[in-house]
């Protein structure tokens, strides 16, 4: 269906596609954030540059590495975020479609009866046929880059969805590691609680005999009985907690809650950790996905200002159609049946009771809000790093003190045990020393756990491992 006139119309329309309109969106300016220009974080004592790595491998545990890999590919959270990226990718295609003319084909056939009149004025009915094949092209000339800006907003939203996916991966990995360490620590604790219950039961039985024989007062006897009951309740509570943690980790990874779960002994993680260099605050803002999302939203808000301003200016649309129309089907594609038309429309908003100007003002306010949100997110990123560094330093000091206290308790326990065997210390004193030693060991275990959790918190705050997470998941930017 080659139509000479319509062909030139289409060429003219497509030439208009290449016209560069004038964008009304304000440019992106540098956003000043307090602390960005610092040479280092105050809590970073290393004074070394940050080195990105797959931080979950630094613990030297293959089980943890395997769980992270499984979670990235099978977790419902990860899959949902991945589908969200795909949905935004389709929105980009939709937003970019108006940048090119829309072309539609229509074929129609009709038969109708209409009244006609002869020369004498007599009315009679006559039947008509109507056959048509039409190709229609329509295009809105993007004079003010309203369509281009809308397409760019959609593209930035796609980039934000990618950053959100990375945030999900990061959070998912951190949660898997935290639950894993907590399960491992609790499994190491349970034998201590079982020993505590056993020792407190022996102490309670001995106290009962002493009370009924009149050699122990009632208050001391009741206090020892309560200690036994507390040890029993703590043991049961920790057993329940361990089951819940196992169910939670399996569910987080997308497994059946009661599925088998292999966890390494906690003794594998009882070691000192070298300080992690935090690097430059300005570099942190480039790594953190939440900060990058906040920056992309500022860019979207600025483009939205241009879109709202364009709504105040004339809107030019072109429509061209061509094809064939005939009363007889046999003559539909003949030369005389060719038809074409070129239509242009210009719309200038005149009176909308201030609604369009208010929309521009609203977009400007939203852009200012987006800038303040960026500052807040950036400051929170700095706070997260500083807090993790400060907590690490305090936990390290506290752990050293508790380890020394445990060693002191061990010396006391051995002396009491020797004295008990020689008959110079009572059974109650020996059991009390044993209880103190076991309780101190629980405290040391929990401090190790807090130190592991702090390490995970620090790596997450620094935005570490994101590139490795993306490689494992097999999802990249397009």
Helices and strands as residue ranges (DSSP letters): H 4-17, G 55-57, H 62-74, H 76-97, E 102-117, E 123-141, H 146-212, H 218-253, G 266-269, H 281-287, H 289-310, E 315-326, G 329-331, G 335-337, E 338-347, H 355-422, H 427-461, H 466-473
